[in-house]
Structure formats: C-alpha cells, structure tokens
Amino acid sequence: MRRLGAWWALLALLGGVALAFTVGRTPVSLADFWALLWGEGDAALQTVVWDIRAPRIVAAVAVGAGLAVAGAAFQGLFRNPLVSPDILGASAGAALGALLGIFFSLGIAGIQMAAFVGGLLAVGVVYAVGSTVRQGDPVLALLLTGIVVGSLLGAGIGLVKTLADPYNQLPAMTFWLLGSLAGAHAEDLPALLLPTGLGMGLLLLLRWRLDVMSLPEEEARALGARTTLLRLAIVAAATLVTAASVAAAGIVGWVGLVVPHLARFLVGPSFVRLLPASALLGGSFLLLIDTLARSMATVEVPLGILTALVGSPFFIALLRRAQKGWA
C-alpha cells in the first residue's frame, strides 16, 4: 500500500499538469495539446501554452513541492504535527521584505530579492537568539523564539501597511500577502528553481537522518547523530526553500501543514518515503489550486484564499480520520 501511495502521488501530479495545460480562459483540447507537443498547431495556442501557462505550471509545482517538503522537515525536526514552514519567521520576514520593496517602489526583481533576503535574515535572527539558550530543550527554544520574532515581524508588516499609500501601494501589498503566481514568467524561474532545488535536494539527502532527528534529543545523540549540525542544516535548507517560495508566490498557507499529513497516510511516517511523496503531492495540490484560481472567475482569486478554503476542511477530515485510528 505504501508503494502504491507513492505511485498515486506521481499520478496526481501528472494529472494536475495535464489539467493545468488544458483548462483556463482559453481552453485547449487534448488533441490540440498533443499537436503542440510536436511543434504543430495554432500559433496563438502555442503562445498561451508555452509562454504563459508553462512557466506558471513550473512555478506552481516548485512552490508547492518546496513548501510541502519544508513543512514535513520542520514537523519532524520539532516533533510537532502542527508546525508549518513559517514557524521560524521565514514567511513573515519575506513578507516584511517584500512590503518594504513595494513601499520604496522597487521593481519586481527588487521586491522578490527583498522578500528572499528578509526571510533568510528572519530565520538567521531566530537561530542566533535561540542558540544562546543553553538550558532546556534547544528545539523548544527555537520554536518559542520563532513565535516571538514572528510576532515582531507581524507588527512591522502592520506598520508598513499603515504608512503605505492607500491608493497605490496598499492594494499591491494586500494582493501580494494573499499569494499569487500571476507574475510567473520564464525569466523569473531560475531565481525560484535554483534555491528551491538546492534546499529540497539537501533535505532529500538528509531524509534518513530526519528519522533520527524526530526522536528526543538525548536518544538522537545516543544513536550517534550530530544533532546541532544536522539541525542547522535542516533549518537552513527548509528556510532557503520557504524564502524562495514566498518571494515568488507571496504568502501561501496550508500547503506545508496539510500536505505532509496526507503524505503520511499514503506512504507512512518514514522520511525516506515521506519527503518524496510530500514533494509530489505538494506540487499537484498547489498546481490544482492555481488552476482553479485563474479559471474559476473573471478575476484571478488569490492563492491564499483558496488554500485556506480547501485546506481547512481537508485538515479537519484528516484529523477525524486520524482520531479513528487512535481509537
């Protein structure tokens, strides 16, 4: 069943890609899409499929897979199933950086760079402060420090929104905070794929170690794990992925919280199978959400709204199913 779960995750991603290419305000039939794959077909459809939809599909899969893998890694590291990728302030730091970029009228590239740097700096501060706590559980110290720094960054976000121009800057800030892939273009993909691929690759290489790190600190050390170094590597890799995803798509919630739980139901708790399954399911989940966002109405619906509408009842259903298993 666990091997079949991995295949189901792969089929879901392939189905989501096919659906995303064919569904939209300009519908593309499967016959037309097949012709486009061989360089044939209408020139207008080629522009729609390869110049507009293809970069957005790649971005959606990369962001969804990255957030899901980061969420699964953080849940294992902090031994808490309710942890999400923004627990150490990466999302809040990236949001504050992006809003400052909008406030100072930077271009798209400048806003994304400010968001990326803001996310990395926020987690750097959290890790630096949390590491100074010498007594007690170091994981708990990081978790509590992340909550405090995240709250402080949230206050900064509120201050920037208050000072922003309510007619020009504030609407752009609000739309960015709700998440969107409308601005995904082919020339923007390297800035997303390089850090996301690097962070996910490191987490996948460490997935055997994550099984050990999910144990209590003393037990992990007794098994020979270099917990401090491994914790730093996992936090750095997951933060890199989260910051790059938020810089490209804005704040997209629920992906890193819900998808790892679904992956556990399909392939079990071992991170050897959990991380690849989370990547596949995360990519297909956000791809489906993005396809719905750009095709369900005459205006594009922000991703954060749809992920909350879909993720909340889905997570409740997962909790109910898990409770039956506990009983």
LINNORFEN-V886362 format. One record per residue. N is the residue number from 1. PSI is psi in degrees with one decimal (* if undefined). NEAR is the number of other C-alpha atoms within 12 Angstrom. Layout:
n->N psi->PSI near->NEAR
n->N psi->PSI near->NEAR
//
This chain:
n->1 psi->-38.6 near->12
n->2 psi->-37.1 near->20
n->3 psi->-38.4 near->18
n->4 psi->-33.4 near->17
n->5 psi->-39.2 near->25
n->6 psi->-38.6 near->29
n->7 psi->-37.4 near->21
n->8 psi->-39.4 near->24
n->9 psi->-41.1 near->36
n->10 psi->-41.9 near->26
n->11 psi->-36.7 near->19
n->12 psi->-40.4 near->27
n->13 psi->-45.7 near->33
n->14 psi->-40.5 near->23
n->15 psi->-39.6 near->22
n->16 psi->-39.1 near->31
n->17 psi->-45.1 near->34
n->18 psi->-41.8 near->27
n->19 psi->-41.9 near->29
n->20 psi->-34.9 near->43
n->21 psi->-30.3 near->40
n->22 psi->-20.8 near->30
n->23 psi->140.1 near->29
n->24 psi->-172.0 near->27
n->25 psi->-25.0 near->22
n->26 psi->92.8 near->19
n->27 psi->143.0 near->21
n->28 psi->121.0 near->27
n->29 psi->161.8 near->20
n->30 psi->-34.3 near->17
n->31 psi->-43.3 near->15
n->32 psi->-40.7 near->23
n->33 psi->-39.7 near->27
n->34 psi->-39.1 near->20
n->35 psi->-38.6 near->18
n->36 psi->-31.3 near->24
n->37 psi->-25.6 near->19
n->38 psi->17.0 near->12
n->39 psi->15.9 near->16
n->40 psi->-179.6 near->15
n->41 psi->179.9 near->21
n->42 psi->140.6 near->19
n->43 psi->-35.5 near->15
n->44 psi->-40.4 near->17
n->45 psi->-34.3 near->29
n->46 psi->-39.2 near->26
n->47 psi->-43.7 near->19
n->48 psi->-45.4 near->27
n->49 psi->-49.9 near->36
n->50 psi->-31.7 near->24
n->51 psi->-27.3 near->20
n->52 psi->-54.1 near->27
n->53 psi->-38.8 near->37
n->54 psi->-49.3 near->30
n->55 psi->-36.3 near->31
n->56 psi->-37.4 near->39
n->57 psi->-45.2 near->42
n->58 psi->-43.0 near->37
n->59 psi->-42.1 near->43
n->60 psi->-43.1 near->50
n->61 psi->-42.6 near->44
n->62 psi->-44.9 near->47
n->63 psi->-46.3 near->57
n->64 psi->-44.8 near->54
n->65 psi->-42.1 near->45
n->66 psi->-45.9 near->58
n->67 psi->-38.0 near->54
n->68 psi->-43.0 near->51
n->69 psi->-42.7 near->58
n->70 psi->-40.0 near->57
n->71 psi->-43.8 near->48
n->72 psi->-40.7 near->53
n->73 psi->-43.4 near->59
n->74 psi->-38.3 near->46
n->75 psi->-39.1 near->41
n->76 psi->-41.0 near->42
n->77 psi->-42.4 near->44
n->78 psi->-0.4 near->35
n->79 psi->43.2 near->26
n->80 psi->116.6 near->23
n->81 psi->-7.8 near->29
n->82 psi->9.8 near->25
n->83 psi->142.3 near->32
n->84 psi->170.4 near->40
n->85 psi->-17.9 near->53
n->86 psi->13.9 near->47
n->87 psi->-29.1 near->44
n->88 psi->14.2 near->49
n->89 psi->8.8 near->43
n->90 psi->-45.8 near->50
n->91 psi->-43.1 near->52
n->92 psi->-40.5 near->46
n->93 psi->-42.2 near->46
n->94 psi->-39.5 near->48
n->95 psi->-45.1 near->53
n->96 psi->-40.6 near->47
n->97 psi->-43.4 near->41
n->98 psi->-42.3 near->48
n->99 psi->-36.1 near->48
n->100 psi->-36.8 near->34
n->101 psi->-42.1 near->32
n->102 psi->-40.2 near->36
n->103 psi->-38.6 near->29
n->104 psi->14.3 near->20
n->105 psi->42.2 near->21
n->106 psi->163.3 near->19
n->107 psi->-178.8 near->16
n->108 psi->-45.2 near->25
n->109 psi->-39.1 near->24
n->110 psi->-39.4 near->25
n->111 psi->-43.4 near->32
n->112 psi->-38.9 near->37
n->113 psi->-40.3 near->32
n->114 psi->-38.9 near->34
n->115 psi->-43.1 near->41
n->116 psi->-47.7 near->41
n->117 psi->-39.1 near->32
n->118 psi->-40.3 near->38
n->119 psi->-43.3 near->44
n->120 psi->-41.6 near->39
n->121 psi->-39.7 near->30
n->122 psi->-47.0 near->42
n->123 psi->-33.4 near->43
n->124 psi->-42.0 near->28
n->125 psi->-43.9 near->26
n->126 psi->-45.6 near->38
n->127 psi->-38.4 near->36
n->128 psi->-42.5 near->20
n->129 psi->-44.3 near->22
n->130 psi->-30.7 near->28
n->131 psi->-17.1 near->26
n->132 psi->-14.3 near->16
n->133 psi->109.8 near->19
n->134 psi->-20.2 near->13
n->135 psi->152.0 near->11
n->136 psi->-168.9 near->14
n->137 psi->119.9 near->21
n->138 psi->-29.2 near->27
n->139 psi->-44.1 near->36
n->140 psi->-37.5 near->25
n->141 psi->-42.2 near->24
n->142 psi->-42.0 near->35
n->143 psi->-47.2 near->35
n->144 psi->-39.3 near->24
n->145 psi->-39.0 near->29
n->146 psi->-38.4 near->38
n->147 psi->-42.8 near->28
n->148 psi->-47.8 near->24
n->149 psi->-37.5 near->33
n->150 psi->-39.2 near->32
n->151 psi->-40.7 near->25
n->152 psi->-42.6 near->21
n->153 psi->-35.6 near->33
n->154 psi->-37.6 near->27
n->155 psi->-39.7 near->18
n->156 psi->-39.2 near->23
n->157 psi->-44.1 near->32
n->158 psi->-37.9 near->22
n->159 psi->-44.0 near->17
n->160 psi->-40.7 near->27
n->161 psi->-34.3 near->28
n->162 psi->-38.4 near->18
n->163 psi->-12.0 near->20
n->164 psi->157.4 near->24
n->165 psi->119.5 near->19
n->166 psi->-13.1 near->15
n->167 psi->-29.8 near->12
n->168 psi->-51.2 near->16
n->169 psi->-41.9 near->25
n->170 psi->-43.8 near->25
n->171 psi->-38.7 near->19
n->172 psi->-39.8 near->27
n->173 psi->-44.8 near->36
n->174 psi->-43.9 near->30
n->175 psi->-38.9 near->29
n->176 psi->-40.1 near->38
n->177 psi->-25.9 near->38
n->178 psi->-12.1 near->28
n->179 psi->132.5 near->40
n->180 psi->150.0 near->41
n->181 psi->19.6 near->46
n->182 psi->-28.5 near->28
n->183 psi->13.7 near->27
n->184 psi->119.9 near->34
n->185 psi->163.2 near->26
n->186 psi->-37.2 near->20
n->187 psi->-15.7 near->17
n->188 psi->-12.9 near->26
n->189 psi->-40.1 near->32
n->190 psi->-37.3 near->20
n->191 psi->-22.6 near->30
n->192 psi->-46.3 near->41
n->193 psi->-34.9 near->33
n->194 psi->-55.9 near->21
n->195 psi->-35.8 near->31
n->196 psi->-44.2 near->42
n->197 psi->-38.5 near->33
n->198 psi->-47.2 near->26
n->199 psi->-44.6 near->35
n->200 psi->-39.0 near->43
n->201 psi->-41.9 near->27
n->202 psi->-41.4 near->31
n->203 psi->-38.5 near->44
n->204 psi->-35.5 near->34
n->205 psi->-30.2 near->23
n->206 psi->9.5 near->32
n->207 psi->-27.4 near->33
n->208 psi->-36.8 near->23
n->209 psi->-27.4 near->31
n->210 psi->-31.6 near->40
n->211 psi->-37.5 near->34
n->212 psi->-41.0 near->30
n->213 psi->-18.6 near->38
n->214 psi->-8.7 near->33
n->215 psi->163.9 near->23
n->216 psi->154.9 near->24
n->217 psi->-46.5 near->26
n->218 psi->-40.3 near->19
n->219 psi->-39.4 near->16
n->220 psi->-41.2 near->22
n->221 psi->-35.4 near->19
n->222 psi->-27.0 near->14
n->223 psi->1.6 near->16
n->224 psi->8.1 near->15
n->225 psi->136.8 near->24
n->226 psi->83.5 near->20
n->227 psi->-40.3 near->30
n->228 psi->-47.0 near->22
n->229 psi->-42.8 near->15
n->230 psi->-40.9 near->30
n->231 psi->-43.4 near->33
n->232 psi->-42.7 near->29
n->233 psi->-42.1 near->31
n->234 psi->-44.1 near->39
n->235 psi->-42.7 near->47
n->236 psi->-44.5 near->35
n->237 psi->-46.0 near->37
n->238 psi->-35.5 near->51
n->239 psi->-40.5 near->52
n->240 psi->-44.3 near->48
n->241 psi->-45.9 near->49
n->242 psi->-45.6 near->60
n->243 psi->-42.0 near->53
n->244 psi->-39.6 near->50
n->245 psi->-45.1 near->57
n->246 psi->-37.5 near->55
n->247 psi->-33.4 near->53
n->248 psi->-35.5 near->49
n->249 psi->-4.4 near->48
n->250 psi->-165.7 near->45
n->251 psi->112.5 near->45
n->252 psi->102.4 near->47
n->253 psi->170.3 near->43
n->254 psi->-23.8 near->37
n->255 psi->-49.5 near->52
n->256 psi->-11.3 near->48
n->257 psi->-45.6 near->41
n->258 psi->-45.6 near->42
n->259 psi->-43.1 near->50
n->260 psi->-33.7 near->51
n->261 psi->-42.0 near->42
n->262 psi->-39.5 near->39
n->263 psi->-36.6 near->43
n->264 psi->-37.3 near->34
n->265 psi->-30.1 near->30
n->266 psi->-41.6 near->29
n->267 psi->-2.7 near->28
n->268 psi->177.9 near->25
n->269 psi->-12.3 near->29
n->270 psi->129.4 near->28
n->271 psi->-16.7 near->35
n->272 psi->-39.9 near->28
n->273 psi->-26.5 near->33
n->274 psi->-43.8 near->42
n->275 psi->-47.2 near->49
n->276 psi->-39.5 near->40
n->277 psi->-38.8 near->45
n->278 psi->-39.8 near->53
n->279 psi->-45.4 near->46
n->280 psi->-46.0 near->42
n->281 psi->-37.8 near->49
n->282 psi->-42.9 near->47
n->283 psi->-44.0 near->43
n->284 psi->-36.3 near->40
n->285 psi->-51.2 near->49
n->286 psi->-30.9 near->53
n->287 psi->-41.6 near->44
n->288 psi->-41.8 near->37
n->289 psi->-43.1 near->42
n->290 psi->-38.4 near->44
n->291 psi->-40.8 near->38
n->292 psi->-38.7 near->29
n->293 psi->-36.0 near->33
n->294 psi->-3.8 near->29
n->295 psi->-10.6 near->23
n->296 psi->-18.0 near->18
n->297 psi->172.0 near->13
n->298 psi->-25.6 near->11
n->299 psi->154.0 near->12
n->300 psi->132.0 near->26
n->301 psi->132.4 near->26
n->302 psi->144.6 near->34
n->303 psi->-38.5 near->40
n->304 psi->-33.9 near->32
n->305 psi->-46.2 near->26
n->306 psi->-38.8 near->31
n->307 psi->-34.2 near->36
n->308 psi->-42.5 near->25
n->309 psi->-37.6 near->20
n->310 psi->-41.6 near->25
n->311 psi->-36.5 near->29
n->312 psi->-56.4 near->21
n->313 psi->-32.3 near->16
n->314 psi->-40.7 near->22
n->315 psi->-36.7 near->26
n->316 psi->-41.8 near->19
n->317 psi->-38.3 near->17
n->318 psi->-40.3 near->24
n->319 psi->-40.0 near->20
n->320 psi->-40.3 near->14
n->321 psi->-40.4 near->16
n->322 psi->-35.7 near->17
n->323 psi->-36.0 near->11
n->324 psi->-37.8 near->10
n->325 psi->-35.4 near->10
n->326 psi->-35.1 near->8
n->327 psi->* near->7
//
